[in-house]
């Protein structure tokens, strides 16, 4: 069972501010993601690439995780070869 808490005027002001700022940040993030998605689709089409592959390249570059991805792919390749599915 939740208990009610009375917030002071200062706390109410801080809560309102953080909620407003958080909403603004999320709106900006949504707008930026939508713009990136449109750009990726356009470039992928121009270069005859799948947008999902281009998005994956962006995620890997952002996280600087190419080595991890490469190791995961090597493991995946080994598993598929083991079960008789060659690439």
Buried (B, 14 or more C-beta within 10 A) or exposed (E): EEEEEEEEEEEEEEEEEEEEEEEEEEEEEEEEEEEEEEEBEEEBEEEEEEBEEBBEBEEBEEEEEEEEBEEEEEEEEEEEEEEEEEE
